[in-house]
Each structure stands twice: as C-alpha cells, then as structure tokens.
Amino acid sequence: MRRFLVTMLFVPLAAAAQAPEPLFNLVTLNAQAEREVPNDLLSATLAAEAEGTDPAQLSAEINRTMQSALAVAKAYGAVRARSGNYQTFPVYDKNRIARWRVRQEMRLESTDFAAATELIGKLQASLAVASMALSVSPESRRQAENALIPEALAAFEQRARLVRDGMKAKGHRLRDLQISGGGSAYPVPFAAAARSISASAPAPAVEAGTARILITVSGTIQLQ
C-alpha cells in the first residue's frame, strides 16, 4: 500500500516538471547592419558561333576556335578560364531545316581586372562577348558579413532595450534569434556585348562600383 501511494504522488510531480513554460509578453523584432563593398570579381561569358549546312564541319570549326582561345587564356594565370555550354540547333526556313548553328561558350573569372579586360580584348578577335558582370567575391563577402554580424547584434539589443523601456518592463530575455545575409549587386552595362567580332577590338573599360552587403538579425524577446 505504501509503494502504491508513493507512485501516485510521483506522477503529478513529473508531469508538472515537464509542463511547458507559459508564453506571454513576447515581442518579435529585427535589426540590420549594412555597408557598401567594392566589387572585386569580374565574370564574363564569350562565345564562338558558326552557321552552315554541315553540322560536323561547323563543330570542327568551333572546336578549333575554342581550343585556340583557351590557349591564349592560359597565358593569363590570374584569370580562370573554362569552356561552357555547347549547342547545336537547326535554323528553319519555311518549316524546313535550311542550315545549322553551332555555339560554344567560354567563361572567365578574375579579381585582376586589368588582366581580365586585356584578355577579353584579345579574345574578341575570334569570340563575341555575350555578357560581363562585376560582383563581390565569396571571400570578400564572407569577410564583410563577419564584420557586420556584431553590428547587427548590437543594433538588435539596442532595439530590444528600447522596447523594454517603452513597455516599462523590468527586464527582457531572448527567446530565439536568426541571422541572415543578403544585399544586392549591380550588373555592369557593357555596350560591346553586341559588337561584331573584330581583330582590333579594344579591351573593355571597367568601373568596378560597389555592392550592398546586408546582415539581418531577427528574434523574439520576452518582457519580464
């Protein structure tokens, strides 16, 4: 009988220990920290194109052009060059295949703008520039975000104190917290993208500009 009574008394105590804490006086808020960071990565896509009636001959021509372009790019150690998309598709005339078009891309990336633009100028003798953009490199973005996190956390804590004082609470504690990154990059317009291939094409002029890096801290506090 004594053992049964002890067991009966223990069950409600355990249930009470596991009962969830009541939630009240919760406030959700967020804070941000941001800065402008110089774009330090140039990315470009160039393409070799050919049209004709013999797709095999066109492919051989494009392959020779791309191999020659990659050989030129190898001399620029500061520029990462790799081949990209390869496409063969028909060109129709009155619902019949009149000819074929073959296209292959080359993609360039570099933090050395002078070397990259010089290489692009040389490659325009055989390739057309399809696109070019400037952005923040992953390493620079990571460094900027790491520097912004303490600023965003301090801004969040300051806002939490303002809410606490405005609500005349004795104190507050943090219930949950999320940190996220973001921002925006601005593409660089490049008028030469549609320029016809020319052996004397000059190196493109580049103005790096900046991108906005943003850290957002969101969370919930409980007023006490």
C-alpha positions in Angstrom: 0.0 0.0 0.0 2.9 2.4 0.8 4.6 1.7 -2.5 1.3 2.5 -4.4 0.9 5.8 -2.6 4.5 6.9 -3.4 4.0 6.1 -7.1 0.7 8.0 -7.2 2.4 11.1 -5.7 5.4 11.0 -8.0 3.3 11.1 -11.3 1.8 14.5 -10.9 5.2 15.9 -9.8 6.9 14.6 -13.0 4.0 15.9 -15.1 4.4 19.4 -13.6 8.1 19.4 -14.3 7.5 18.7 -18.0 4.7 21.3 -18.4 5.7 23.9 -20.9 6.5 27.4 -19.7 3.6 29.8 -20.4 4.5 32.3 -23.1 3.4 35.9 -22.6 4.7 39.4 -23.3 6.5 38.3 -26.4 7.8 40.8 -28.9 9.3 40.0 -32.3 11.7 42.5 -33.8 14.6 42.7 -36.2 17.6 44.9 -36.9 20.1 45.3 -39.7 23.6 46.3 -40.5 24.9 47.1 -44.0 27.8 48.5 -45.9 28.9 49.2 -49.5 31.7 46.8 -50.6 33.7 47.2 -53.7 33.1 44.7 -56.5 36.3 42.7 -56.9 35.3 39.8 -59.1 34.8 40.1 -62.9 32.9 37.4 -64.7 32.5 37.3 -68.5 31.0 34.9 -71.0 32.3 34.9 -74.6 31.0 32.7 -77.4 32.2 31.2 -80.7 29.4 30.8 -83.3 29.2 29.5 -86.8 26.4 28.7 -89.3 26.3 26.4 -92.3 24.8 23.3 -93.8 27.2 20.7 -92.4 27.0 20.4 -88.7 30.1 18.2 -88.4 32.2 20.8 -90.2 30.8 23.6 -88.0 31.6 21.6 -84.9 35.1 21.1 -86.0 35.5 24.8 -86.7 34.1 25.8 -83.3 36.3 23.3 -81.6 39.4 24.8 -83.3 38.4 28.3 -82.4 37.7 27.4 -78.7 41.0 25.5 -78.4 42.9 28.4 -79.8 41.1 30.8 -77.4 41.8 28.6 -74.4 45.5 28.5 -75.3 45.5 32.3 -75.3 43.8 32.4 -71.9 46.4 30.0 -70.4 49.0 32.8 -70.6 46.9 34.8 -68.1 47.5 33.0 -64.8 45.3 35.5 -62.9 42.3 34.7 -65.0 40.3 31.4 -64.6 39.1 30.2 -68.0 36.8 27.3 -68.7 34.6 26.1 -71.6 30.9 26.5 -71.1 27.7 25.5 -72.9 27.9 23.8 -76.3 24.8 24.0 -78.5 23.9 22.7 -82.0 20.5 23.7 -83.3 18.7 24.0 -86.7 17.8 27.2 -88.4 14.4 26.8 -90.2 13.2 28.4 -93.4 9.5 27.7 -94.3 9.2 24.8 -91.9 12.4 23.0 -93.2 15.9 23.0 -91.9 17.9 25.4 -94.0 21.1 25.3 -92.1 22.7 24.7 -88.7 24.1 26.9 -86.0 26.8 25.8 -83.5 27.7 27.8 -80.4 30.1 27.2 -77.6 30.8 29.5 -74.6 33.9 30.3 -72.7 33.6 31.6 -69.1 36.2 33.9 -67.4 36.6 34.9 -63.8 39.2 37.1 -62.2 39.9 39.5 -59.4 42.6 41.1 -61.6 40.5 43.5 -63.8 43.5 44.6 -65.8 44.5 41.1 -66.8 40.9 40.0 -67.5 40.0 43.0 -69.7 43.2 42.7 -71.6 42.4 39.0 -72.3 38.9 39.8 -73.3 40.2 42.4 -75.8 42.4 39.7 -77.3 39.8 37.1 -77.4 37.4 39.4 -79.3 39.4 38.6 -82.4 37.6 35.3 -82.5 34.9 35.3 -79.9 31.9 37.6 -79.2 31.3 38.9 -75.6 27.9 37.7 -74.6 27.9 39.1 -71.1 30.1 40.7 -68.4 29.3 41.4 -64.8 31.1 42.6 -61.7 30.3 41.3 -58.2 31.8 40.7 -54.7 34.0 37.6 -54.5 32.9 34.9 -52.0 35.9 35.7 -49.7 35.2 39.4 -49.6 31.5 38.8 -49.0 32.3 36.5 -46.1 34.7 39.0 -44.5 32.1 41.8 -44.9 29.4 39.7 -43.4 31.6 38.6 -40.4 32.3 42.2 -39.7 28.6 43.2 -39.9 27.3 40.4 -37.6 28.4 42.1 -34.3 27.0 45.4 -35.6 23.6 43.8 -36.3 23.5 42.0 -33.0 24.3 45.3 -31.1 21.5 47.0 -33.1 19.1 44.2 -32.2 20.0 44.5 -28.5 19.6 48.3 -28.6 16.2 47.9 -30.1 15.2 45.3 -27.6 16.1 47.7 -24.7 14.0 50.5 -26.4 11.0 48.1 -26.5 11.6 47.1 -22.9 11.8 50.7 -21.6 8.9 51.8 -23.7 6.8 49.0 -22.3 8.1 49.8 -18.8 9.2 46.2 -18.2 11.8 45.3 -15.6 13.8 43.3 -18.0 13.8 41.1 -21.0 15.3 37.8 -22.2 16.0 36.4 -25.6 13.7 33.6 -26.8 15.1 32.9 -30.3 17.4 34.5 -32.8 18.1 34.2 -36.5 20.9 35.8 -38.5 20.7 36.0 -42.3 22.7 37.7 -45.0 21.7 39.4 -48.2 22.3 42.5 -50.3 22.3 43.4 -53.9 24.8 43.5 -56.7 24.5 45.9 -59.6 25.3 44.5 -63.1 27.7 46.4 -65.2 26.3 47.5 -68.5 28.6 46.6 -71.3 27.9 48.2 -74.7 30.4 46.0 -76.5 28.4 42.8 -75.8 26.6 43.0 -79.2 29.6 44.3 -81.1 30.7 42.3 -84.1 33.9 40.3 -83.9 36.9 42.5 -84.8 40.6 41.7 -84.6 41.2 45.3 -83.4 38.6 45.3 -80.7 39.9 47.3 -77.7 39.9 45.9 -74.1 36.6 46.9 -72.4 36.6 49.7 -69.9 35.5 48.7 -66.4 34.3 50.7 -63.5 34.1 48.4 -60.5 31.4 50.1 -58.5 30.1 48.6 -55.2 27.5 46.2 -53.9 25.4 46.4 -50.7 26.1 43.7 -48.2 23.4 43.3 -45.5 23.0 41.3 -42.3 19.6 40.9 -40.7 19.1 39.8 -37.1 15.5 38.7 -36.3 14.3 37.3 -33.0 11.8 37.3 -30.2 12.3 38.6 -26.7 10.1 38.1 -23.6 9.5 41.1 -21.4 9.7 40.5 -17.7 
